[in-house]
Amino acid sequence: KGALDVARDLAQKHTSFLKRILAWQEEIYQTEDLPVWLRESLVNNLSLYAEDSLWAAPTEKIADWAYPTGAFQMTESPRRCSIVGCPASNFYGDLPTVYFFPELERMIKKGYMANMRPDGAVPFLYPSKDFTKPTYDWQIALNSASFTDLVHRLWLRTGDRTVIEEFLPAVKKTTIFAINLAKGSNGIISFHREGHGQEWWELTPVYGMCSHFAGVRMAQLHMAKDMAEQAGDVEFAKQCNEWITQAGELTEEYLWNEEGQSYLFYYQPEKNKRSDLIMSSQLDGQWMANIHGLPGVFRADRVSKVIETIEKNCLVDFGVTGFAKVGEGAKLTD
């Protein structure tokens, strides 16, 4: 019923809990093929749940979708931008949630689905400590992919067919919305408007077709296709496969940069806007497909070349720069 009950339960089960906690932590600390910093992070990053999670307890009348467990979300940051939720933040940060607390992860999906706009737009975020006032426009073309990924990973984690039964209609709706957002023959891998607020690099302007976006979209379509096949929805699975083929052909035709051995960041042929900057995260869609056990979204020979190019141009002592110019090596710029 409240924090006091939690404290009492912990006191009663303290010995058993401590034994179990030390056992799983030791499995990580003894894995010598992982660097020490990663072993430490895999254990201690979980403390963020105590600091950054929010649970709207069902103590009063609540929305039907939140009954009877309430609503759960993570705060993006306790120090800055303390919004509740954000599909991209859940996409990047929710793997521990889905591994350890799949019932909480399902509550997150239920919130997004309940607040999905009638046209299929996925909510981008909620104000601090409020699950009832979603906004939609920021990163609207990518929010659909994040939601689809979150649903698919929950199904993979649990093996529970009710996940597909409950969420596939929303996945189909938001996927169709996203595909139709940008018009024209190149629309399937293009942003529907120009400027900032499109990409996960939020304040970096982007125009037209974008290789990172194309990869993420193809990964989304593979996941939607996989769930449709599991549900016996042959027609939608076939449609997803056609979209995947179309997106792949456009990506190779317009965005591969042979000279730079990398994909272009963006290309808008109508206005001759083009960026050959090396985006170090351009293979996100490939990673998404790999971690879900699905076919790769880029050509295998391209992937190996891009990784070599990123290693050569984007590495710095403490990590990887977001963007770099071909041949200039990594350096920190605005």
Secondary structure, 3 states (H helix, E strand, C coil): CCHHHHHHHHHHCHHHHHHHHHHHHHHHHCCCCCCHHHHHHHHHHHHHHHHHEEEECCCCCCCHHHCCCCEEEEECCCCCCCCECCHHHHHHHCHHHHHHCHHHHHHHHHHHHHCCCCCCCCCCEECCCCCCCCECCCCHHHHHHHHHHHHHHHHHHHCCHHHHHHHHHHHHHHHHHHHCCCCCCCHHHECCCCECCCCCCCCCCECEEEHHHHHHHHHHHHHHHHHHHHCCCHHHHHHHHHHHHHHHHHHHHHCEECCCCEECCEEECCCCEEECCEECCCCHHHHHHHHCCCCCCCCHHHHHHHHHHHHHHHEECCEECCEECCCCCCCCCC
